[in-house]
Amino acid sequence: MNLAPQRHKVSVSEWHKMGQNNIFPLDARMELIKGEIIDMAPIGPSHAASVKNLIELFANQKGKAAFINVQNPIQLSDFSEPEPDFVLLRPGPTLYKNGHPTAADILLLIEVSDTTVKHDRETKMPLYAKDGIVESWIVDLNEFQVEVYLNPTANGYTNKHIFESGQILIPSQLPHIKIPVSNILIP
């Protein structure tokens, strides 16, 4: 009998134990996706500026309707704990100190993409949809556009819309927020 080797899927619990036991360098940028430990791309200046810009744009409009969560973990399943660039969370009295936010806590998730567009589209968006995140965006710094993903299913988002400069973005769960695409995309 010839058996193919099997990969070991790392659970979120195992992932946390690895972190607590300093298995990885303290400055390592990694996330857990479907039980696999994925190295994250370094954050370049354009990416960092775009995330800072998102913070400013949304902080001015969100009021008390949401918390801003930047490049912090969210727990999607027993095997996935990604670190999206920007998330608007439902407000809560504990600020999620007793556990990372889950899909049910997320009002809007945004990935800023320059070097990771393919990974964000083909891996992360289907993962976010499968776990029920209602709305996700990709800020595509290469194509100078924002991709909006809506209507999550187990097989991915059923609606994808592309927004360009001159258009206005309105998050489906926070309709009081209106963000011009030109304000998101820094020239």
Secondary structure as the mmCIF struct_conf table of DSSP 4:
data_model
#
loop_
_struct_conf.conf_type_id
_struct_conf.id
_struct_conf.beg_label_comp_id
_struct_conf.beg_label_asym_id
_struct_conf.beg_label_seq_id
_struct_conf.end_label_comp_id
_struct_conf.end_label_asym_id
_struct_conf.end_label_seq_id
HELX_LH_PP_P HELX_LH_PP_P1 LEU A 3 PRO A 5
HELX_LH_PP_P HELX_LH_PP_P2 ARG A 7 SER A 11
HELX_RH_AL_P HELX_RH_AL_P1 VAL A 12 GLN A 20
TURN_TY1_P TURN_TY1_P1 ASN A 21 ASN A 22
BEND BEND1 PHE A 24 PHE A 24
TURN_TY1_P TURN_TY1_P2 LEU A 26 ASP A 27
STRN STRN1 MET A 30 ILE A 33
TURN_TY1_P TURN_TY1_P3 LYS A 34 GLY A 35
STRN STRN2 GLU A 36 ASP A 39
HELX_LH_PP_P HELX_LH_PP_P3 MET A 40 PRO A 42
HELX_RH_AL_P HELX_RH_AL_P2 PRO A 45 ALA A 59
TURN_TY1_P TURN_TY1_P4 ASN A 60 GLN A 61
TURN_TY1_P TURN_TY1_P5 GLY A 63 LYS A 64
BEND BEND2 ALA A 65 ALA A 65
STRN STRN3 PHE A 67 VAL A 70
BEND BEND3 GLN A 71 GLN A 71
BEND BEND4 SER A 77 PHE A 79
STRN STRN4 GLU A 81 GLU A 81
BEND BEND5 ASP A 85 ASP A 85
STRN STRN5 PHE A 86 LEU A 89
TURN_TY1_P TURN_TY1_P6 PRO A 93 ASN A 98
BEND BEND6 GLY A 99 GLY A 99
HELX_RH_3T_P HELX_RH_3T_P1 ALA A 103 ASP A 105
STRN STRN6 ILE A 106 SER A 113
BEND BEND7 ASP A 114 THR A 115
HELX_RH_AL_P HELX_RH_AL_P3 VAL A 117 HIS A 119
HELX_RH_PI_P HELX_RH_PI_P1 ASP A 120 LYS A 124
HELX_RH_AL_P HELX_RH_AL_P4 MET A 125 LYS A 130
TURN_TY1_P TURN_TY1_P7 ASP A 131 GLY A 132
BEND BEND8 VAL A 134 VAL A 134
STRN STRN7 GLU A 135 ASP A 140
TURN_TY1_P TURN_TY1_P8 LEU A 141 PHE A 144
STRN STRN8 GLN A 145 THR A 153
TURN_TY1_P TURN_TY1_P9 ALA A 154 ASN A 155
STRN STRN9 GLY A 156 PHE A 163
TURN_TY1_P TURN_TY1_P10 SER A 165 GLY A 166
STRN STRN10 ILE A 168 LEU A 169
TURN_TY1_P TURN_TY1_P11 SER A 172 GLN A 173
TURN_TY1_P TURN_TY1_P12 PRO A 175 HIS A 176
STRN STRN11 ILE A 179 PRO A 180
HELX_RH_AL_P HELX_RH_AL_P5 VAL A 181 ILE A 184
BEND BEND9 LEU A 185 LEU A 185
#
